[in-house]
Amino acid sequence: MDGPLLNQRLLEAVGAWDPFGCGSDAYEVEAADVLQAVYDTDDPRLLAARIQSIYEFAFDHTIPFYDCLQLAWQLLELKRAASCSPPV
């Protein structure tokens, strides 16, 4: 899977998450920050902490770490699958 397709899938996953029930369009800035964080680490706990921090800063509410960890695992799995995919 190429970079743009991976980015699209990652952004779709983040948009579908909707932790505050605001609709997927409410998180464009946060989604971009999370996308960058996915490329910065392969550690799900570090990514989850970063996700939690991004959303807490933007919305002044803390998302439970476990919820962030579930998203982190999902995003890292997409990244891992992309790196293992043969070129098309």
C-alpha positions as CSV (number, residue, x, y, z in Angstrom):
1,M,0.0,0.0,0.0
2,D,1.4,3.4,-0.9
3,G,1.7,6.4,1.4
4,P,-1.3,8.3,0.2
5,L,-3.6,5.3,0.5
6,L,-2.3,4.5,4.0
7,N,-2.8,8.1,5.0
8,Q,-6.4,8.0,3.7
9,R,-7.1,4.7,5.7
10,L,-5.5,6.1,8.8
11,L,-7.6,9.3,8.6
12,E,-10.8,7.3,7.9
13,A,-10.1,5.3,11.1
14,V,-9.5,8.4,13.2
15,G,-12.6,10.1,11.7
16,A,-14.7,7.0,12.4
17,W,-13.6,7.0,16.1
18,D,-15.5,10.1,17.1
19,P,-14.8,10.0,20.8
20,F,-17.0,13.0,21.7
21,G,-19.9,12.3,19.4
22,C,-19.2,15.5,17.4
23,G,-19.2,13.9,14.0
24,S,-16.1,13.0,11.9
25,D,-15.7,16.5,10.5
26,A,-15.1,17.9,14.0
27,Y,-11.6,16.3,14.2
28,E,-9.7,17.4,11.1
29,V,-6.9,19.1,13.0
30,E,-6.6,16.4,15.6
31,A,-6.7,13.7,12.9
32,A,-3.7,15.3,11.2
33,D,-1.8,15.4,14.5
34,V,-2.7,11.7,15.1
35,L,-1.5,10.8,11.6
36,Q,1.9,12.4,12.3
37,A,2.1,10.6,15.7
38,V,1.5,7.2,13.9
39,Y,4.6,7.9,11.8
40,D,6.6,8.9,14.9
41,T,6.2,5.7,16.9
42,D,5.5,2.0,16.7
43,D,4.8,1.7,20.4
44,P,1.0,1.5,21.0
45,R,1.2,2.8,24.5
46,L,3.2,5.9,23.4
47,L,0.8,6.4,20.5
48,A,-2.2,6.1,22.8
49,A,-0.7,8.7,25.2
50,R,-0.1,11.0,22.3
51,I,-3.7,10.6,21.1
52,Q,-5.0,11.2,24.5
53,S,-2.9,14.4,24.8
54,I,-4.0,15.7,21.4
55,Y,-7.7,15.4,22.1
56,E,-7.4,16.6,25.7
57,F,-5.6,19.8,24.5
58,A,-8.2,20.4,21.8
59,F,-11.4,19.6,23.7
60,D,-10.4,20.0,27.4
61,H,-11.7,16.6,28.2
62,T,-9.7,13.4,28.9
63,I,-10.5,10.3,26.9
64,P,-9.9,7.1,28.9
65,F,-6.5,5.7,28.1
66,Y,-7.9,2.3,27.1
67,D,-10.0,3.9,24.4
68,C,-7.0,5.6,23.0
69,L,-5.0,2.4,23.2
70,Q,-7.6,0.6,21.1
71,L,-7.3,3.3,18.4
72,A,-3.6,3.1,18.6
73,W,-3.5,-0.6,18.0
74,Q,-5.9,-0.2,15.1
75,L,-3.8,2.5,13.5
76,L,-0.5,0.7,14.0
77,E,-2.0,-2.4,12.5
78,L,-2.9,-0.5,9.4
79,K,0.6,0.9,9.3
80,R,2.2,-2.6,9.8
81,A,-0.1,-4.1,7.1
82,A,0.9,-1.4,4.7
83,S,4.6,-2.0,5.2
84,C,4.1,-5.7,4.6
85,S,2.0,-5.3,1.5
86,P,3.7,-6.1,-1.8
87,P,3.8,-3.2,-4.3
88,V,0.8,-3.0,-6.6
